Amino acid sequence: MIERANPSSRHLAQVVIAVVLLAGLSGASLAAEDLRIEAEEFPAYGFYNKGGEDIRASYCSYASGGLAVDGLDRPDEWFKLRVTFAYDGCYSSRIDYQSAYDDTVRLVVRLLDCPVPGEELRADYVLVDGFGFG
Amino acid sequence: MLTAAGSSGFCVDAGTYFLLVQHVSGGMARVDFIEFESATPVEAATWGRIKNMYR
C-alpha cells in the first residue's frame, strides 16, 4: 500500500533534497580562498626578542590599517601568528615589509606542524636595497 | 610597503596552523602582513595526489 504524503511533509522533503543537493555541489570542488594575516595580531601568539628594538606594533602610514610590526632586527628573533585554512588547497605566499635605505633584510616564514606535526614548510624572503621606513 | 614574493607554492590540509616570521640577517624589518593567495581550485578527487607531490 502506498501512502500519499501530506502537503507539509512533501514540503519538508523538498527542503531536505535541496539541502542535500547544495551540500553535494559545495563538496564537488575545494575552493581555497585568499588569506591575509596582519602582523600586528602577533601579541596574542607570542614573540622572541633577543635585544635591540622591541618587537611591537607601530604606526606606519603605508601599512594596511595603519599598523605594522617593528623590531625584528637580530638573527633568530621571531613573532608568531595564527592562520586558519578553511579548505584543503594550494597557495602561494608573499609578505609585505620594509627595510632601511640601502639595507638588505632576509626573513623566513615557517608554517609549523605542516604538512604533519613536527615538520614545517619554509619560505625565504629577501628585500634588497630597502627604500626606508614610511 | 614593499613586497617579497614567496619562493614556491605549497598545499595544506584545512585546519589552523601557527606561522613564525623570523629574522635571518640584515637590519630591522617592519612587517605589514603575510598573504596566502589561492591557486586554482582543486577537485576533491585529485587532492590526495597533488598533496603528495608537495610532501
N, CA and C atoms of all chains as a GROMACS GRO file, in nm:
protein
  567
    1MET      N    1   0.084  -0.119   0.000
    1MET     CA    2   0.000   0.000   0.000
    1MET      C    3   0.088   0.125   0.000
    2ILE      N    4   0.056   0.215  -0.088
    2ILE     CA    5   0.133   0.338  -0.098
    2ILE      C    6   0.062   0.450  -0.025
    3GLU      N    7   0.132   0.512   0.065
    3GLU     CA    8   0.074   0.624   0.138
    3GLU      C    9   0.113   0.755   0.069
    4ARG      N   10   0.017   0.841   0.058
    4ARG     CA   11   0.045   0.972  -0.001
    4ARG      C   12   0.094   1.066   0.108
    5ALA      N   13   0.198   1.137   0.078
    5ALA     CA   14   0.249   1.234   0.175
    5ALA      C   15   0.157   1.353   0.179
    6ASN      N   16   0.133   1.406   0.299
    6ASN     CA   17   0.053   1.528   0.308
    6ASN      C   18   0.137   1.647   0.263
    7PRO      N   19   0.075   1.762   0.232
    7PRO     CA   20   0.149   1.877   0.178
    7PRO      C   21   0.266   1.920   0.264
    8SER      N   22   0.250   1.919   0.396
    8SER     CA   23   0.359   1.968   0.481
    8SER      C   24   0.480   1.876   0.476
    9SER      N   25   0.456   1.743   0.473
    9SER     CA   26   0.570   1.652   0.468
    9SER      C   27   0.637   1.656   0.331
   10ARG      N   28   0.554   1.681   0.224
   10ARG     CA   29   0.614   1.696   0.090
   10ARG      C   30   0.708   1.817   0.088
   11HIS      N   31   0.661   1.926   0.149
   11HIS     CA   32   0.742   2.047   0.152
   11HIS      C   33   0.872   2.019   0.226
   12LEU      N   34   0.862   1.947   0.339
   12LEU     CA   35   0.982   1.915   0.416
   12LEU      C   36   1.077   1.832   0.332
   13ALA      N   37   1.023   1.736   0.258
   13ALA     CA   38   1.109   1.652   0.174
   13ALA      C   39   1.180   1.734   0.068
   14GLN      N   40   1.109   1.832   0.009
   14GLN     CA   41   1.173   1.918  -0.091
   14GLN      C   42   1.287   1.998  -0.031
   15VAL      N   43   1.265   2.047   0.092
   15VAL     CA   44   1.371   2.124   0.158
   15VAL      C   45   1.492   2.037   0.184
   16VAL      N   46   1.468   1.914   0.231
   16VAL     CA   47   1.578   1.822   0.260
   16VAL      C   48   1.656   1.791   0.133
   17ILE      N   49   1.584   1.766   0.022
   17ILE     CA   50   1.652   1.737  -0.105
   17ILE      C   51   1.736   1.857  -0.148
   18ALA      N   52   1.680   1.977  -0.134
   18ALA     CA   53   1.755   2.097  -0.173
   18ALA      C   54   1.883   2.110  -0.091
   19VAL      N   55   1.872   2.085   0.039
   19VAL     CA   56   1.991   2.095   0.126
   19VAL      C   57   2.095   1.993   0.084
   20VAL      N   58   2.051   1.870   0.056
   20VAL     CA   59   2.145   1.766   0.016
   20VAL      C   60   2.213   1.802  -0.115
   21LEU      N   61   2.136   1.857  -0.211
   21LEU     CA   62   2.194   1.896  -0.339
   21LEU      C   63   2.297   2.006  -0.320
   22LEU      N   64   2.264   2.105  -0.236
   22LEU     CA   65   2.358   2.215  -0.212
   22LEU      C   66   2.485   2.163  -0.147
   23ALA      N   67   2.468   2.070  -0.052
   23ALA     CA   68   2.586   2.014   0.015
   23ALA      C   69   2.672   1.938  -0.084
   24GLY      N   70   2.607   1.865  -0.173
   24GLY     CA   71   2.682   1.790  -0.272
   24GLY      C   72   2.757   1.881  -0.368
   25LEU      N   73   2.693   1.990  -0.409
   25LEU     CA   74   2.760   2.083  -0.500
   25LEU      C   75   2.878   2.150  -0.434
   26SER      N   76   2.861   2.189  -0.308
   26SER     CA   77   2.971   2.258  -0.242
   26SER      C   78   3.089   2.165  -0.219
   27GLY      N   79   3.064   2.035  -0.213
   27GLY     CA   80   3.174   1.943  -0.193
   27GLY      C   81   3.239   1.897  -0.321
   28ALA      N   82   3.187   1.942  -0.437
   28ALA     CA   83   3.241   1.896  -0.564
   28ALA      C   84   3.381   1.948  -0.589
   29SER      N   85   3.411   2.067  -0.546
   29SER     CA   86   3.546   2.119  -0.558
   29SER      C   87   3.581   2.192  -0.429
   30LEU      N   88   3.708   2.201  -0.402
   30LEU     CA   89   3.755   2.263  -0.279
   30LEU      C   90   3.802   2.403  -0.313
   31ALA      N   91   3.720   2.500  -0.281
   31ALA     CA   92   3.750   2.637  -0.320
   31ALA      C   93   3.835   2.704  -0.213
   32ALA      N   94   3.965   2.706  -0.235
   32ALA     CA   95   4.053   2.776  -0.143
   32ALA      C   96   4.029   2.925  -0.154
   33GLU      N   97   4.059   2.998  -0.049
   33GLU     CA   98   4.035   3.142  -0.050
   33GLU      C   99   4.163   3.215  -0.012
   34ASP      N  100   4.174   3.338  -0.058
   34ASP     CA  101   4.290   3.419  -0.022
   34ASP      C  102   4.283   3.457   0.126
   35LEU      N  103   4.397   3.460   0.189
   35LEU     CA  104   4.404   3.493   0.331
   35LEU      C  105   4.508   3.601   0.352
   36ARG      N  106   4.475   3.698   0.434
   36ARG     CA  107   4.574   3.798   0.474
   36ARG      C  108   4.583   3.798   0.625
   37ILE      N  109   4.703   3.780   0.677
   37ILE     CA  110   4.724   3.779   0.821
   37ILE      C  111   4.801   3.905   0.858
   38GLU      N  112   4.738   3.992   0.934
   38GLU     CA  113   4.804   4.116   0.973
   38GLU      C  114   4.908   4.087   1.082
   39ALA      N  115   5.028   4.141   1.062
   39ALA     CA  116   5.138   4.113   1.155
   39ALA      C  117   5.109   4.162   1.296
   40GLU      N  118   5.033   4.272   1.306
   40GLU     CA  119   5.009   4.330   1.439
   40GLU      C  120   4.921   4.243   1.528
   41GLU      N  121   4.874   4.130   1.477
   41GLU     CA  122   4.799   4.036   1.562
   41GLU      C  123   4.894   3.953   1.648
   42PHE      N  124   5.025   3.970   1.636
   42PHE     CA  125   5.122   3.880   1.698
   42PHE      C  126   5.116   3.872   1.850
   43PRO      N  127   5.080   3.978   1.926
   43PRO     CA  128   5.094   3.965   2.072
   43PRO      C  129   5.017   3.848   2.132
   44ALA      N  130   4.908   3.810   2.067
   44ALA     CA  131   4.827   3.701   2.122
   44ALA      C  132   4.896   3.566   2.111
   45TYR      N  133   4.994   3.556   2.023
   45TYR     CA  134   5.051   3.425   1.994
   45TYR      C  135   5.200   3.415   2.026
   46GLY      N  136   5.263   3.524   2.064
   46GLY     CA  137   5.398   3.517   2.115
   46GLY      C  138   5.504   3.575   2.024
   47PHE      N  139   5.620   3.602   2.084
   47PHE     CA  140   5.734   3.655   2.009
   47PHE      C  141   5.861   3.627   2.088
   48TYR      N  142   5.975   3.644   2.024
   48TYR     CA  143   6.104   3.625   2.087
   48TYR      C  144   6.195   3.740   2.048
   49ASN      N  145   6.233   3.820   2.146
   49ASN     CA  146   6.317   3.937   2.122
   49ASN      C  147   6.450   3.919   2.192
   50LYS      N  148   6.560   3.917   2.117
   50LYS     CA  149   6.692   3.897   2.176
   50LYS      C  150   6.755   4.028   2.224
   51GLY      N  151   6.706   4.140   2.175
   51GLY     CA  152   6.765   4.269   2.211
   51GLY      C  153   6.737   4.369   2.102
   52GLY      N  154   6.807   4.481   2.107
   52GLY     CA  155   6.783   4.585   2.008
   52GLY      C  156   6.646   4.647   2.028
   53GLU      N  157   6.579   4.676   1.918
   53GLU     CA  158   6.446   4.736   1.927
   53GLU      C  159   6.345   4.634   1.981
   54ASP      N  160   6.247   4.685   2.054
   54ASP     CA  161   6.138   4.599   2.098
   54ASP      C  162   6.056   4.554   1.977
   55ILE      N  163   6.004   4.434   1.985
   55ILE     CA  164   5.910   4.388   1.882
   55ILE      C  165   5.772   4.437   1.923
   56ARG      N  166   5.716   4.526   1.843
   56ARG     CA  167   5.590   4.590   1.884
   56ARG      C  168   5.516   4.642   1.761
   57ALA      N  169   5.387   4.656   1.777
   57ALA     CA  170   5.307   4.717   1.671
   57ALA      C  171   5.333   4.867   1.671
   58SER      N  172   5.344   4.925   1.552
   58SER     CA  173   5.370   5.068   1.544
   58SER      C  174   5.293   5.126   1.426
   59TYR      N  175   5.270   5.256   1.434
   59TYR     CA  176   5.200   5.324   1.325
   59TYR      C  177   5.288   5.328   1.201
   60CYS      N  178   5.228   5.302   1.087
   60CYS     CA  179   5.300   5.310   0.960
   60CYS      C  180   5.201   5.358   0.855
   61SER      N  181   5.230   5.471   0.794
   61SER     CA  182   5.134   5.531   0.702
   61SER      C  183   5.109   5.444   0.579
   62TYR      N  184   5.205   5.360   0.542
   62TYR     CA  185   5.190   5.277   0.423
   62TYR      C  186   5.129   5.140   0.452
   63ALA      N  187   5.116   5.107   0.577
   63ALA     CA  188   5.069   4.972   0.613
   63ALA      C  189   4.917   4.963   0.602
   64SER      N  190   4.869   4.843   0.576
   64SER     CA  191   4.724   4.822   0.575
   64SER      C  192   4.672   4.841   0.717
   65GLY      N  193   4.570   4.921   0.731
   65GLY     CA  194   4.517   4.950   0.863
   65GLY      C  195   4.603   5.045   0.944
   66GLY      N  196   4.713   5.093   0.884
   66GLY     CA  197   4.798   5.191   0.953
   66GLY      C  198   4.890   5.132   1.057
   67LEU      N  199   4.894   4.999   1.068
   67LEU     CA  200   4.980   4.936   1.168
   67LEU      C  201   5.071   4.832   1.103
   68ALA      N  202   5.192   4.823   1.157
   68ALA     CA  203   5.287   4.720   1.116
   68ALA      C  204   5.362   4.677   1.242
   69VAL      N  205   5.456   4.587   1.226
   69VAL     CA  206   5.534   4.539   1.341
   69VAL      C  207   5.681   4.573   1.320
   70ASP      N  208   5.737   4.646   1.414
   70ASP     CA  209   5.879   4.681   1.414
   70ASP      C  210   5.956   4.586   1.505
   71GLY      N  211   6.088   4.586   1.489
   71GLY     CA  212   6.174   4.527   1.590
   71GLY      C  213   6.242   4.397   1.555
   72LEU      N  214   6.211   4.337   1.440
   72LEU     CA  215   6.286   4.218   1.401
   72LEU      C  216   6.422   4.266   1.349
   73ASP      N  217   6.521   4.273   1.439
   73ASP     CA  218   6.650   4.332   1.399
   73ASP      C  219   6.769   4.247   1.440
   74ARG      N  220   6.746   4.130   1.495
   74ARG     CA  221   6.856   4.040   1.531
   74ARG      C  222   6.824   3.901   1.476
   75PRO      N  223   6.929   3.830   1.432
   75PRO     CA  224   6.905   3.694   1.380
   75PRO      C  225   6.833   3.607   1.482
   76ASP      N  226   6.738   3.531   1.436
   76ASP     CA  227   6.657   3.435   1.514
   76ASP      C  228   6.543   3.498   1.591
   77GLU      N  229   6.531   3.630   1.593
   77GLU     CA  230   6.412   3.688   1.655
   77GLU      C  231   6.290   3.652   1.570
   78TRP      N  232   6.177   3.635   1.637
   78TRP     CA  233   6.058   3.596   1.563
   78TRP      C  234   5.932   3.645   1.634
   79PHE      N  235   5.824   3.647   1.561
   79PHE     CA  236   5.691   3.655   1.622
   79PHE      C  237   5.600   3.554   1.554
   80LYS      N  238   5.498   3.515   1.627
   80LYS     CA  239   5.412   3.404   1.584
   80LYS      C  240   5.272   3.455   1.551
   81LEU      N  241   5.214   3.400   1.446
   81LEU     CA  242   5.078   3.433   1.406
   81LEU      C  243   4.998   3.305   1.388
   82ARG      N  244   4.869   3.318   1.388
   82ARG     CA  245   4.783   3.202   1.365
   82ARG      C  246   4.711   3.219   1.232
   83VAL      N  247   4.703   3.111   1.158
   83VAL     CA  248   4.633   3.115   1.029
   83VAL      C  249   4.542   2.994   1.019
   84THR      N  250   4.420   3.016   0.973
   84THR     CA  251   4.324   2.908   0.956
   84THR      C  252   4.289   2.894   0.808
   85PHE      N  253   4.318   2.778   0.751
   85PHE     CA  254   4.279   2.746   0.615
   85PHE      C  255   4.146   2.672   0.622
   86ALA      N  256   4.044   2.731   0.566
   86ALA     CA  257   3.911   2.673   0.576
   86ALA      C  258   3.894   2.550   0.488
   87TYR      N  259   3.975   2.541   0.383
   87TYR     CA  260   3.964   2.431   0.287
   87TYR      C  261   4.102   2.373   0.258
   88ASP      N  262   4.104   2.244   0.225
   88ASP     CA  263   4.224   2.188   0.166
   88ASP      C  264   4.254   2.268   0.040
   89GLY      N  265   4.381   2.299   0.016
   89GLY     CA  266   4.410   2.375  -0.104
   89GLY      C  267   4.557   2.406  -0.121
   90CYS      N  268   4.589   2.465  -0.234
   90CYS     CA  269   4.726   2.503  -0.267
   90CYS      C  270   4.734   2.656  -0.272
   91TYR      N  271   4.843   2.707  -0.223
   91TYR     CA  272   4.859   2.851  -0.209
   91TYR      C  273   5.000   2.894  -0.250
   92SER      N  274   5.014   3.021  -0.283
   92SER     CA  275   5.145   3.084  -0.287
   92SER      C  276   5.143   3.192  -0.179
   93SER      N  277   5.259   3.222  -0.126
   93SER     CA  278   5.263   3.316  -0.015
   93SER      C  279   5.348   3.437  -0.051
   94ARG      N  280   5.319   3.547   0.013
   94ARG     CA  281   5.404   3.665   0.000
   94ARG      C  282   5.396   3.743   0.129
   95ILE      N  283   5.494   3.829   0.149
   95ILE     CA  284   5.498   3.907   0.271
   95ILE      C  285   5.526   4.051   0.232
   96ASP      N  286   5.461   4.143   0.299
   96ASP     CA  287   5.488   4.284   0.276
   96ASP      C  288   5.566   4.339   0.395
   97TYR      N  289   5.683   4.393   0.369
   97TYR     CA  290   5.759   4.455   0.476
   97TYR      C  291   5.854   4.559   0.420
   98GLN      N  292   5.912   4.637   0.510
   98GLN     CA  293   6.006   4.742   0.472
   98GLN      C  294   6.139   4.719   0.541
   99SER      N  295   6.243   4.777   0.483
   99SER     CA  296   6.373   4.780   0.549
   99SER      C  297   6.431   4.919   0.531
  100ALA      N  298   6.541   4.947   0.601
  100ALA     CA  299   6.603   5.079   0.594
  100ALA      C  300   6.664   5.102   0.456
  101TYR      N  301   6.695   5.227   0.427
  101TYR     CA  302   6.758   5.261   0.299
  101TYR      C  303   6.883   5.178   0.276
  102ASP      N  304   6.896   5.125   0.156
  102ASP     CA  305   7.016   5.051   0.115
  102ASP      C  306   7.044   4.930   0.203
  103ASP      N  307   6.944   4.881   0.268
  103ASP     CA  308   6.965   4.767   0.357
  103ASP      C  309   6.901   4.642   0.296
  104THR      N  310   6.969   4.531   0.311
  104THR     CA  311   6.915   4.402   0.268
  104THR      C  312   6.872   4.324   0.391
  105VAL      N  313   6.748   4.284   0.392
  105VAL     CA  314   6.694   4.210   0.506
  105VAL      C  315   6.640   4.077   0.457
  106ARG      N  316   6.677   3.973   0.527
  106ARG     CA  317   6.627   3.841   0.492
  106ARG      C  318   6.539   3.790   0.605
  107LEU      N  319   6.417   3.750   0.571
  107LEU     CA  320   6.324   3.690   0.666
  107LEU      C  321   6.288   3.550   0.617
  108VAL      N  322   6.242   3.470   0.709
  108VAL     CA  323   6.188   3.340   0.671
  108VAL      C  324   6.052   3.325   0.740
  109VAL      N  325   5.956   3.272   0.667
  109VAL     CA  326   5.825   3.240   0.724
  109VAL      C  327   5.815   3.090   0.735
  110ARG      N  328   5.785   3.041   0.855
  110ARG     CA  329   5.780   2.897   0.881
  110ARG      C  330   5.639   2.859   0.921
  111LEU      N  331   5.576   2.775   0.843
  111LEU     CA  332   5.443   2.725   0.875
  111LEU      C  333   5.461   2.597   0.955
  112LEU      N  334   5.430   2.604   1.085
  112LEU     CA  335   5.466   2.496   1.178
  112LEU      C  336   5.367   2.379   1.170
  113ASP      N  337   5.422   2.262   1.201
  113ASP     CA  338   5.341   2.138   1.206
  113ASP      C  339   5.264   2.116   1.076
  114CYS      N  340   5.330   2.145   0.967
  114CYS     CA  341   5.270   2.129   0.836
  114CYS      C  342   5.375   2.074   0.740
  115PRO      N  343   5.353   1.970   0.666
  115PRO     CA  344   5.224   1.903   0.646
  115PRO      C  345   5.184   1.806   0.758
  116VAL      N  346   5.278   1.769   0.846
  116VAL     CA  347   5.242   1.681   0.958
  116VAL      C  348   5.308   1.738   1.084
  117PRO      N  349   5.256   1.704   1.202
  117PRO     CA  350   5.316   1.753   1.327
  117PRO      C  351   5.466   1.724   1.332
  118GLY      N  352   5.541   1.824   1.375
  118GLY     CA  353   5.685   1.810   1.385
  118GLY      C  354   5.760   1.854   1.261
  119GLU      N  355   5.690   1.873   1.150
  119GLU     CA  356   5.754   1.921   1.028
  119GLU      C  357   5.709   2.065   1.003
  120GLU      N  358   5.768   2.129   0.904
  120GLU     CA  359   5.729   2.265   0.873
  120GLU      C  360   5.756   2.296   0.726
  121LEU      N  361   5.683   2.394   0.676
  121LEU     CA  362   5.709   2.450   0.542
  121LEU      C  363   5.779   2.582   0.562
  122ARG      N  364   5.878   2.610   0.480
  122ARG     CA  365   5.954   2.733   0.493
  122ARG      C  366   5.951   2.810   0.361
  123ALA      N  367   5.947   2.940   0.371
  123ALA     CA  368   5.960   3.027   0.254
  123ALA      C  369   6.054   3.140   0.291
  124ASP      N  370   6.157   3.160   0.210
  124ASP     CA  371   6.255   3.266   0.235
  124ASP      C  372   6.218   3.391   0.157
  125TYR      N  373   6.238   3.504   0.219
  125TYR     CA  374   6.208   3.633   0.156
  125TYR      C  375   6.326   3.726   0.177
  126VAL      N  376   6.368   3.792   0.073
  126VAL     CA  377   6.479   3.886   0.082
  126VAL      C  378   6.437   4.019   0.022
  127LEU      N  379   6.458   4.126   0.097
  127LEU     CA  380   6.440   4.260   0.042
  127LEU      C  381   6.578   4.319   0.021
  128VAL      N  382   6.611   4.351  -0.102
  128VAL     CA  383   6.741   4.409  -0.135
  128VAL      C  384   6.721   4.559  -0.159
  129ASP      N  385   6.813   4.638  -0.106
  129ASP     CA  386   6.808   4.783  -0.125
  129ASP      C  387   6.674   4.839  -0.077
  130GLY      N  388   6.655   4.836   0.052
  130GLY     CA  389   6.532   4.890   0.109
  130GLY      C  390   6.515   5.038   0.078
  131PHE      N  391   6.393   5.083   0.082
  131PHE     CA  392   6.362   5.221   0.049
  131PHE      C  393   6.329   5.304   0.172
  132GLY      N  394   6.359   5.252   0.288
  132GLY     CA  395   6.335   5.327   0.410
  132GLY      C  396   6.197   5.302   0.467
  133PHE      N  397   6.179   5.346   0.591
  133PHE     CA  398   6.053   5.322   0.661
  133PHE      C  399   5.957   5.439   0.639
  134GLY      N  400   5.835   5.407   0.601
  134GLY     CA  401   5.738   5.512   0.574
  134GLY      C  402   5.643   5.532   0.689
  135MET      N  403   5.421   4.967   0.145
  135MET     CA  404   5.510   4.860   0.190
  135MET      C  405   5.563   4.784   0.069
  136LEU      N  406   5.683   4.737   0.081
  136LEU     CA  407   5.741   4.657  -0.025
  136LEU      C  408   5.696   4.513  -0.012
  137THR      N  409   5.708   4.443  -0.120
  137THR     CA  410   5.660   4.305  -0.122
  137THR      C  411   5.774   4.210  -0.155
  138ALA      N  412   5.784   4.104  -0.083
  138ALA     CA  413   5.874   3.996  -0.118
  138ALA      C  414   5.790   3.873  -0.149
  139ALA      N  415   5.802   3.822  -0.269
  139ALA     CA  416   5.717   3.710  -0.310
  139ALA      C  417   5.771   3.579  -0.256
  140GLY      N  418   5.680   3.487  -0.234
  140GLY     CA  419   5.720   3.356  -0.184
  140GLY      C  420   5.803   3.280  -0.285
  141SER      N  421   5.884   3.190  -0.236
  141SER     CA  422   5.974   3.117  -0.325
  141SER      C  423   5.902   3.005  -0.398
  142SER      N  424   5.794   2.955  -0.343
  142SER     CA  425   5.725   2.845  -0.409
  142SER      C  426   5.585   2.830  -0.353
  143GLY      N  427   5.503   2.755  -0.423
  143GLY     CA  428   5.370   2.726  -0.374
  143GLY      C  429   5.373   2.609  -0.278
  144PHE      N  430   5.262   2.586  -0.212
  144PHE     CA  431   5.252   2.474  -0.120
  144PHE      C  432   5.107   2.434  -0.106
  145CYS      N  433   5.084   2.316  -0.053
  145CYS     CA  434   4.949   2.267  -0.032
  145CYS      C  435   4.930   2.229   0.114
  146VAL      N  436   4.813   2.256   0.168
  146VAL     CA  437   4.785   2.225   0.308
  146VAL      C  438   4.647   2.163   0.322
  147ASP      N  439   4.632   2.086   0.428
  147ASP     CA  440   4.500   2.040   0.469
  147ASP      C  441   4.430   2.153   0.541
  148ALA      N  442   4.300   2.154   0.538
  148ALA     CA  443   4.224   2.252   0.614
  148ALA      C  444   4.260   2.240   0.761
  149GLY      N  445   4.266   2.352   0.829
  149GLY     CA  446   4.297   2.350   0.971
  149GLY      C  447   4.362   2.479   1.015
  150THR      N  448   4.393   2.486   1.142
  150THR     CA  449   4.458   2.604   1.199
  150THR      C  450   4.604   2.574   1.226
  151TYR      N  451   4.689   2.662   1.182
  151TYR     CA  452   4.833   2.645   1.195
  151TYR      C  453   4.893   2.772   1.258
  152PHE      N  454   5.015   2.755   1.311
  152PHE     CA  455   5.092   2.870   1.354
  152PHE      C  456   5.204   2.894   1.255
  153LEU      N  457   5.232   3.019   1.232
  153LEU     CA  458   5.347   3.051   1.148
  153LEU      C  459   5.438   3.147   1.224
  154LEU      N  460   5.568   3.128   1.203
  154LEU     CA  461   5.668   3.216   1.261
  154LEU      C  462   5.723   3.305   1.151
  155VAL      N  463   5.732   3.432   1.180
  155VAL     CA  464   5.804   3.526   1.094
  155VAL      C  465   5.938   3.551   1.164
  156GLN      N  466   6.046   3.508   1.103
  156GLN     CA  467   6.174   3.504   1.173
  156GLN      C  468   6.279   3.585   1.096
  157HIS      N  469   6.356   3.661   1.171
  157HIS     CA  470   6.467   3.738   1.114
  157HIS      C  471   6.585   3.645   1.090
  158VAL      N  472   6.644   3.658   0.972
  158VAL     CA  473   6.761   3.574   0.939
  158VAL      C  474   6.889   3.659   0.935
  159SER      N  475   6.886   3.769   0.862
  159SER     CA  476   7.005   3.853   0.853
  159SER      C  477   6.966   3.992   0.807
  160GLY      N  478   7.058   4.087   0.825
  160GLY     CA  479   7.035   4.224   0.782
  160GLY      C  480   6.983   4.311   0.895
  161GLY      N  481   6.935   4.428   0.856
  161GLY     CA  482   6.886   4.523   0.956
  161GLY      C  483   6.744   4.495   0.998
  162MET      N  484   6.680   4.600   1.048
  162MET     CA  485   6.545   4.580   1.102
  162MET      C  486   6.442   4.573   0.990
  163ALA      N  487   6.344   4.487   1.011
  163ALA     CA  488   6.231   4.475   0.920
  163ALA      C  489   6.106   4.530   0.987
  164ARG      N  490   6.025   4.597   0.909
  164ARG     CA  491   5.892   4.639   0.954
  164ARG      C  492   5.792   4.559   0.872
  165VAL      N  493   5.716   4.474   0.938
  165VAL     CA  494   5.632   4.378   0.868
  165VAL      C  495   5.486   4.424   0.872
  166ASP      N  496   5.423   4.425   0.756
  166ASP     CA  497   5.283   4.466   0.747
  166ASP      C  498   5.190   4.344   0.753
  167PHE      N  499   5.206   4.251   0.659
  167PHE     CA  500   5.118   4.134   0.660
  167PHE      C  501   5.180   4.020   0.582
  168ILE      N  502   5.125   3.903   0.603
  168ILE     CA  503   5.158   3.784   0.524
  168ILE      C  504   5.031   3.745   0.451
  169GLU      N  505   5.044   3.713   0.324
  169GLU     CA  506   4.925   3.684   0.244
  169GLU      C  507   4.941   3.549   0.175
  170PHE      N  508   4.834   3.474   0.175
  170PHE     CA  509   4.831   3.346   0.105
  170PHE      C  510   4.729   3.357  -0.007
  171GLU      N  511   4.777   3.343  -0.128
  171GLU     CA  512   4.689   3.353  -0.245
  171GLU      C  513   4.658   3.213  -0.294
  172SER      N  514   4.530   3.188  -0.314
  172SER     CA  515   4.488   3.054  -0.354
  172SER      C  516   4.526   3.025  -0.497
  173ALA      N  517   4.563   2.901  -0.521
  173ALA     CA  518   4.587   2.855  -0.656
  173ALA      C  519   4.453   2.813  -0.716
  174THR      N  520   4.455   2.754  -0.833
  174THR     CA  521   4.332   2.707  -0.895
  174THR      C  522   4.260   2.610  -0.802
  175PRO      N  523   4.128   2.622  -0.787
  175PRO     CA  524   4.056   2.529  -0.701
  175PRO      C  525   4.087   2.384  -0.736
  176VAL      N  526   4.095   2.304  -0.633
  176VAL     CA  527   4.138   2.165  -0.651
  176VAL      C  528   4.018   2.072  -0.644
  177GLU      N  529   4.004   1.986  -0.742
  177GLU     CA  530   3.898   1.886  -0.737
  177GLU      C  531   3.927   1.787  -0.626
  178ALA      N  532   3.823   1.751  -0.554
  178ALA     CA  533   3.841   1.664  -0.439
  178ALA      C  534   3.908   1.532  -0.478
  179ALA      N  535   3.875   1.482  -0.594
  179ALA     CA  536   3.927   1.352  -0.635
  179ALA      C  537   4.078   1.353  -0.655
  180THR      N  538   4.134   1.469  -0.686
  180THR     CA  539   4.277   1.475  -0.713
  180THR      C  540   4.357   1.532  -0.596
  181TRP      N  541   4.286   1.567  -0.490
  181TRP     CA  542   4.352   1.635  -0.380
  181TRP      C  543   4.466   1.551  -0.320
  182GLY      N  544   4.440   1.428  -0.294
  182GLY     CA  545   4.542   1.343  -0.232
  182GLY      C  546   4.668   1.332  -0.316
  183ARG      N  547   4.650   1.320  -0.447
  183ARG     CA  548   4.766   1.305  -0.535
  183ARG      C  549   4.850   1.434  -0.538
  184ILE      N  550   4.782   1.547  -0.549
  184ILE     CA  551   4.853   1.676  -0.552
  184ILE      C  552   4.924   1.700  -0.420
  185LYS      N  553   4.857   1.670  -0.311
  185LYS     CA  554   4.915   1.692  -0.179
  185LYS      C  555   5.045   1.614  -0.164
  186ASN      N  556   5.044   1.492  -0.212
  186ASN     CA  557   5.164   1.409  -0.200
  186ASN      C  558   5.279   1.463  -0.285
  187MET      N  559   5.249   1.532  -0.394
  187MET     CA  560   5.355   1.589  -0.477
  187MET      C  561   5.434   1.694  -0.402
  188TYR      N  562   5.370   1.762  -0.308
  188TYR     CA  563   5.437   1.869  -0.234
  188TYR      C  564   5.503   1.818  -0.107
  189ARG      N  565   5.489   1.692  -0.074
  189ARG     CA  566   5.546   1.640   0.051
  189ARG      C  567   5.678   1.572   0.025
   0.00000   0.00000   0.00000
